[in-house]
Amino acid sequence: MAKRKMSTFERLNSGEMNRRQRRELARKVAADDPELLIVNPNAAGIDVGNESHFVSVAPDRDPNPVREFGCWTAALRQMAEWLKSCGIDTVSMQATGVYWIALYDILEQYGIRVVVSNAQHTKNVPGRKSDVQECQWLRKLHTYGLVRDSFRLAEQMQSVRTIWRVRDRLVKDAGRAIQHMQKALTKMNIQLANVLSDINGVTGQAIIGAILKGERDPYKLADLKNYRAKASREEVARSLEGNWREDVLFELQQAVDSYHFLHQQMQECDRKLEGYMASLPTRTLNAPAQPESAPAGTPPKKKKAKKPRGNEPAWDLSAELARIYGVDLTTIDGINVMTAQTVLSEIGTDMSRFENEHHFASWLGLTPSKDKSGKTVRKGKKKVKNRVAEALRMAATTLLKSDSYLGARYRHLRRQLPTAAAAVKAMAHYLALLVYRMLTRGEAWVDRGRQHFERKRNQRELASLKSKARVHGFQLIPISQAS
């Protein structure tokens, strides 16, 4: 069977081209007659800006092939009508801030396919950087199929993503408000943070509230201590002997008011999010009767329903996620409802955009970045900012003391890899693979336990030692048999 001829885009990303070949291809693309295969003959390029957009079509489509349009809606519709009159059916533009979103929606309404590219993938050739030349360069790249489309979340999931990102920003702002509280207390030499694990808890907030109401007796303040606090009444009282500066008390009041206001906004986001998620369809997966990774007869791990902790929404988010996903991602050790919700809001439930689980992990930036030139492989850091990857890294760090299969795997990675950051990334990569498998196969995750991982690891190490001894003409014999 004859081998299929690869397109220019496939050859660029196959890793088979050396530096000289890449430089020659870039020269051809920049030339007037690049001698490349035309993939999109009716393509246009748009350089997105804040005040205006520059649009380029082929010179044979219009006497003025490059035009500038404003950013208001009427100008965007005028742009779409001009593109349709030129016979354009697809355009390429870079994901510049949020300025491209309104333009994307207008062009889709007119039936024009939009390819949103990463700016790092469409870098211009040296000496050709201007708004006019940029849109011409994008059109040329898109014409020859050299532009890769970015991931676009399903429309029904975009409302969930918007509210969840707003809520995440409020959570971070609330954390900074707590830091401001602690700073104000420290300036007055109120060492409450040294006797309480969290000044945001019941005891800490009760004492701070009493301070702001005018109470100064340290022992009366210590009597507000909750029974679950480990510090004694005497320790709490000693930590509350400070100087009560009027200006710092005002600073503390501002931080407390900001904290409570942010929590009210979080509650409003929760109510809005609950309504949006209730409108999402129920997903049903044809899951096998028994997961492939589970030993025979092992029932799926069940978790008891827990009350919301920390910054988790007040309603039953875990059950809603299980309905939308079709599987329960929180059965994976380290992944809580916050991580599962982040995956839903950023990716959705449709994993068909990813070819396989390794493509998914690479898109998240959880794989090593290798730049290959000939037979030389140059390692480099892959700069990818992804909220799902950050959430999975955070989930990986919680497995350090977990008495589970994943906990044993993470501790093994920390021993094997040179740095803790490399171990966190490797464990987050494995968690991404598990998420992909559950969402595509519908299998349930079954924890096989720490002993199972240790037994498998010992078997692999023993097999490796036997193989090395055999190569050198030796044979391993257990100590009991040798004696």
N, C-alpha and C positions, 0 to 999 in steps of 0.2 A: 504493500500500500504506500502510495507516494506521501511524503512528509508535507504537512500543511505549511505554507509560507506564513511566517509570523509577521504581524503588522509592526509598524515603527514603534508604537507604544509598548508592545510585548517585547521587542528587542531591547528597548531602553531599560525595561524593568526585569529582564531575564538574568542580569548579572554576567552575561557572556561578553559584553563589550568592554574593551579596555579604555584607558583615558584618551588615547589618540583617536579611536573610533568615535567616542562621544564628542570630542572636539570637532571632528569632521562632520558629524551629523548636525551639530549646532551651527556650523558654517553653512551647511546646505539649507537649513530652515531659515536662516537670516537672508539667504540669497533670494533674488527675484524668481528664479526658477529652481526650486529646491529638489526637483526630481524625486519627490516622495509620493506615496500612495494617498490620494484624496479620500478621506473617510466621510467627512461632512461637507458636501459641496455648497449647501445653503446655510453657512455658518456666519455668525457675526460675533464681534467682541465688544464688551462694554467695560470701560474704566469707571468704576463707581467712586463717587465723591460725596462730600457733604452738601455743597451748594448746587452742583451740576454733575451730569454724567456725559462722558464722551463715548460715542457709538461708532463702530467701524463696520462697513460691509465691503464686499468685493468691489473693485473699481468698475466692473462691467454692470453693476446693479443700479448705479445712480451717478449722475454727473458730479455730485458732491458726496463722496463715499464716507466721509467722516463728519459727523454733526454733533453739536453740543445741545443737550436738553436740560431743562431745570429739574429740580427735585420735587416740585409740587405735583399733585395727582393729575391735573390736566396735562402737564408736560409729559408725565410718564405714559399716559394714554396716547398722546401724540407720537411718542417714540414707538410704542407698540404698533400703531397704525402705519407708521413709516416703514417699520421692519416687515410687516405683512405685505405692503405694497412692493417691497424689494424682493419678495419671495423667500424670506428668511424663515426657517422652521426651527432653528436651534441657535442659542447664544451662549457664550461663555463669559463669566465674570468672576472676580475674586471676592472672597468673603471678607469685605472691608467693614469691620465693626458691625453695626446693625443697620447701616445705610442700605444694604442690598435687600433687606427683607420686603420692604414695600414694593420695590421694583420687581422682585421675584413674584409676588402675588399678582401684580398687574399683567406681567408677561404670561403667566400661567392662564389667566382668564382669557387671553387672546389665542390660546392654543400653541404657544411657543415653548419648546422644551428648553429649560434653563439648566446649565451645568455650572454649579458653584464650585470653584477650585480653590485649593490651598495656595496662598501667595508664595509659599516656599517652593511649590512644585512648578511655578510659572515665572521664575525669575527671569528678568529681561537680560539681554546681552549687554555687555559694557558699552557705555556711551550712547544708549538709546532710551534714556529715561525721560519721558514727558507724558502728559495725559494723552496726547494724540498718538504718539508712538506706542504707548502701553496698550491702548484698545486695538491698534493694528496688530500688535504682537500676539495678543490673546486670540484675535480672529484667526491668525495664521496657525497658531498652535492647535486651535480647535478644528480647523479645516483638515489638518493632517492627523487628527486623532491622538494628539499628544497631551490632552487635558483629562485628568481623572476627576470624576464627579465626587463631591463630598457626601457624607452621610446626611440624610434628611429625615428627621423624625416624622412619624405619621401625624396627620393633622389632628386626629382626635386625642393624641397624647400631648400636643403642644400646650394645651391649657394646664395640664397636670405639671408639666415641666416648669412653666412660668411661675405657678404658685409655689412649687417646691423650692425653686431657686430663691424666691422672695423670702420664704420661711427660713431657708438656710442662712441667708444674710442677716435676718433678725436674730437667729440663734447666736451667730458670731458677735453681733452687736451687744447682745445680752451678756456674753462672756466678757467683753471689754468693760461693760458696766460693773461687773463683779470685781474686776481688777481695779477699777477706780475706787470702789468701796474699800478694798483692802489697802490701797495706797493712802486713802484719807485716814483710815484707822491707824496705820503705821506712823503717819506724820504726828498723830496725837499720842504715840507710844501705847496704843491699845493693841496688844499682841494676841488678839483673838484667833488669828490664823494659826498660831503655834499650838493651841490647845484643841482646836476643832479641825477636823479633816476638810470641812467645807463650810465657809461662812454663808453659803447659799442655802444651807440646810435649815431645819426647823429651829434649832437652837440659835444659830447665827442670826437668822432674820428676826427672831423674837427679841434678842438682845439689842440688835441695831435699831429696831423699831422703838424699843424703850428708851434708848439713848437719845433718839431724835425727839422723843416726847418730853425729855427733861430729866430723866432718871440718871443720877450720878453715883449712887451707892453701889460699890462693886459687888457686895454680897447679895443685895436685892436683885441685881442684874444676874448674878450667878444662879439664883433660885429659878430663873426661867429656863435653866438647862433641861433638855429632854432626857428621859431616863435611858435612852439608847446611846447618849454621848459617853465616851469612855473616860474623859477627863473628870476629875473630882471637883466638888464645889469650891474647894480651896484653890485649886489650880486655875479655875475659870475666874475667880475673884481676883487673884493676883495679876492675871493678864489684863484686867480691866482698870488698873490704876494708871491713869494717864493725865495729860493736860487737855482740858476741854477748850480748845481754841474756837472762837466763834466763826471765823472764816472757814476753817476746815470742816466744822459741822455743817455749814452751808454747802460746801463741796460734797459732803457725804449725802446730804439730802437730795442734791441734784442727781447723784449717781443712783440712789434708791428710786427716785421718781422715774428716771429713764429706764431702769430695769423693769419696773412694773408696767410701764407703758409698752415696752417691747413685748412683754408677755401677753398683754391684751391684743396686740397686733398678731402675735403667733396664734392665739385662739381664733381670731377672725380668719386667718389663713387656713386653719384646720377645718373650720366650717365650710369654707369655699372648696377646699380640696376634697372633702368628703362628698360633696355634691358632684364634682367632676368625676371622681372615681366610681361613684354609683352608676353613672351613665355609661361606663365602659362595658363592653360585652364580656360574658363569661367564656373562658377559653377551656376547651376540652381536648385533651391529648390522648391518643391511643397508646397508653402506657402498657408495657409488658406486665404479665402477672407477677414476675419477680425481677428485681433489678439484676443486671449482669454482674455487678460488682459485689453483690451480697451473697454470703454463704447460704446454702440451701436451708430453708426453714427459718431464716432470720426475719422477724417482722420488722417493718419500717419503724424507725425511731420516732416516738411521739413526744411532743413537748406540751407541758401543761400551760394553759392560758395564764399569762402573767399580767399584772397591772402595769400600765405605762410607767416607765422610769425615765428620769432625767428630762430630756427635751423631746421625748416621743409624743406623738399626738394622743389626745385623751380618749379617742374612740378606738375600736378594735381594728387596727390597721392590718394586723397579721392575717386575719380571716379574709379581709377584702383583697389582700395581695394574693392569697392562695386561690381565690375565685378568678381573679384576672389572669394570673399566670397559668393556672391549671396544675401547678405544682407548688410545693411549699419550700421556697429557697431558704427559709430560716432553719430548716433541719440541718443545713450545713454548719458545722461548728465555726464560729467567728462571724457569721453573717446574721445580723439582727434585722429588725424591721426597718431601721433607718437605711441600712445598706441596700436591702431589697427594694425599698422605695426609690432610692437613688438610681438603681439599675432600671427600674420601670420608667421613671421620669426622663431619663437621658437616652434610653435605647428603645423602650417599648417591649412588645412581646414578639414582634416579627424578626426572626434572626436570619431570614432568607437573604438579606443583603450581604451576609458574610459567607464566603465559600465553605469554610470549615472552622473548627475551633481554633486552629493556629492563626488563621487570618483574623479572627475576632481578637485574640490576644495581642497580635501585632498592631491592630488598629487602636487598641487601648494604650499602646506604648509599653507593654510589659514583656517585650522580647528584646534580646541583644541587637544592637544596631551595628551592622557590618557593611563597610564600603569596600568592594572588591575591585581591584585593578589588576588584570591579568591573573597571575597566581598569588598575588599579594592581597591579604585581607587586612584592612585597617579597621580597628575597632574604634567606635565613637559613641558618644551619648546621643540617644534619640530623644529630641526635644518634643514631647507630646504632653499637652495639658488636657487632661480628661478627668471629669468629676467621678466617673465610675472607677477609673484606675486609682484615684486617691482614696475612694471609699474601700476598695479591695485591699489596698496597702494598710489602711487602718484596721481592717478586719484581720489581716495577717498578724499584726502585732499583738492582738488579743489572744493568740494561740500559744503564747510562750509557756504558760503553766497549765494548758489544757491536757487532761488525761484522756486523750482521744487519738484516733489515727492521724488526724491532721495536726494535732499538737506534737506528736512524735515526729512527724515529717518535718515540721518547721524547726524543731530543735536540732534535727539531723542536718538540715540545711545551714543552720547557724554554725555548726561545727565544721562543715565541709567548705563553705564559701569564705572568701577572705574578709568580707565586711558584713556587718549586720544589715546595711542597706541592700546589699546584693541578696541576702537571704529573704528580706521582706519582699523584694521584687519577684524573686523566684516563687515564693509562696503565694503572692497575689496572682501570678501567672497561673498557678495550679487552680486557685479558686475560680479564675475566669473560665478555665476549661470546664470545671464542674458546673458552673452556671450555664454555659452553652449547652452542655450535654443534657441537663435537666430541662431546659427550655425547648430543645429540639426533639429529644427522645421521650420525654415524659417520665423518665425513671426517677425513683425516689432515692435520696441519698441515705445510705445505711452506714453508720459508724462501726467499723470493724475492730476498733479498740487499739490501744497503744501496743499491746502484746503482739497483735497481728503484724503491725509494721516492724517491730523489732525482730520478730521471727523471720520475716521476709528479708530484712536487711542482713541478718546473720547468714541466711542461706546464700544470698548474693556474694557476700564477702568470702564465704567458704569456697564457693564455686570459683571465684577469681583466684584465690590462693592455690587451689588444686590445679587450675590451668597454668599458672605461672610455674609451679613446681614441675609439672609435666614437660613444659618447654625446656627446662634446664636439666631434665633427666632424673628428677626426684619424684617421690611419692609421699603424700601426707599421710601420717598414721596418728590416730588419737593417742593421747598420753596413756590412757588406760590399757590400750592394746600393746603399746611399746614396752610398758613395765612388765 
